[in-house]
Amino acid sequence: MSISFDDIQSNQDSLASRKRLINGSAVDVNQLMPLKYRWAWEHYLNGCANHWMPTEVPMTRDIEIWRSSRLSQAERLVIMRNLGFFATAESLVGNNLVLAIFKHITNAECRQYLLRQAFEEAVHTHTFLYIVESLGLDEREVFTMYHSIPAIARKDEFEMKLTEALLDPDFSTESFEGAQKLLANLIGYYIIMEGIFFYSGFVMMLSFHRRNLMTGIGEQFQYILRDESIHLNFGIDLINGIKAENPELWTPEFEQYIIGLIKEAVELEIAYAEDCLPQGILGLNAAAFRDYVGHIADRRLERIGLPVLYRTPHPFPWMSETMDLSKEKNFFETRVTEYQSAATLQWE
């Protein structure tokens, strides 16, 4: 009995159609082929093409500046607060991926991306340790700010609440309530943590790089921003994909709950900016960040089909090119061949 190409193609199509983002067949192996969610595979490939390690970024000039009198106390506070927040926030994201999200996403290509993202979160945590060691900072002070600085503690507590339910051994997405909790967790980490909470820090830290100060740290934050942009876009696609496959989850009550979470997050982020910038530094002040956080929140709301809330202007136009990946043509200009795989390079 011969098997035609059409029969094989039909079988492949059938296998792909049975794939689900959540509540699919029990996962025992990562059955990648045939691909159904090509967007997830593209995000995975983009992540691999952006590979970098913090120890490849020289810190000599940053060390000289840190030891000199070139930075004001207000500028040093901004740097310390952001190192303290990011050092623990990245580990929270990694823990949430590995301990809470991974086992409940039943699609292999999405799992492939989650494995890549988990590695990148480890690289980011490594980055902050590398910076702290390079500058000779007090490791305990930086890595325990989530306990000692209320503005950081409140943001971390906000996220950890969204992880708690998923860590219950009896948690399942097969129930309506469970599936909604997973969706809320994804919105809390991708839209809020990586899409809102991180972006004030990016502006603050990259403002030094823009002024040709702390350029080693600035370069590493640029790489982190590039990674986080892909994380955010993957998360948005995953959230919208789950919505499309499970429209019953997206009730008016759930929408209002998510809007409430985002409103709370915006206030937490504004309070964090005020804590980092009690007196402001050149070009940055807490009032501008109120507009900025609202602007960023509106962009995230739009991407998941929710109405905008703030309609505030973008106060940092110089960040637009940095955040737009399509315009970051010089992003890896110093190490193009090192940070792109052979498959993505154009050979002449």
Number of C-alpha atoms within 10 A of each C-alpha: 3 5 7 9 9 9 11 11 12 12 13 14 14 12 15 17 12 10 19 18 21 19 17 14 11 10 14 7 7 13 14 16 11 18 19 20 20 12 16 24 20 14 23 23 17 16 20 19 17 19 15 20 14 23 13 10 15 15 18 13 13 19 16 13 15 15 12 9 9 11 14 9 11 15 19 12 16 21 18 16 22 23 22 24 25 22 23 21 24 23 17 18 22 23 16 23 20 14 14 21 20 17 16 22 22 20 26 24 25 24 22 18 22 24 15 16 25 20 13 24 22 15 18 25 19 18 23 25 18 17 20 19 12 15 16 12 13 10 13 9 13 22 19 15 21 22 13 13 15 14 22 24 17 18 22 19 11 16 20 17 12 20 25 12 17 22 13 10 7 7 17 18 17 12 11 12 13 15 20 18 21 24 22 20 24 22 25 24 24 24 26 24 24 21 24 26 27 19 20 21 23 19 21 23 25 24 21 17 18 14 10 11 19 24 22 21 23 21 19 24 22 20 19 20 20 19 21 22 17 18 24 21 18 23 21 20 18 22 21 17 16 19 15 12 12 15 11 10 19 14 11 9 10 15 15 12 13 18 17 12 16 23 16 13 23 21 14 18 28 23 20 26 27 18 18 25 21 13 12 16 17 10 10 17 17 20 14 16 24 22 19 24 26 25 20 21 25 19 19 23 17 12 15 15 10 15 14 15 16 16 13 15 15 17 17 15 9 12 15 11 12 20 18 11 14 8 11 13 10 9 15 17 10 9 11 13 12 13 16 18 14 11 9 12 11 6 6 3
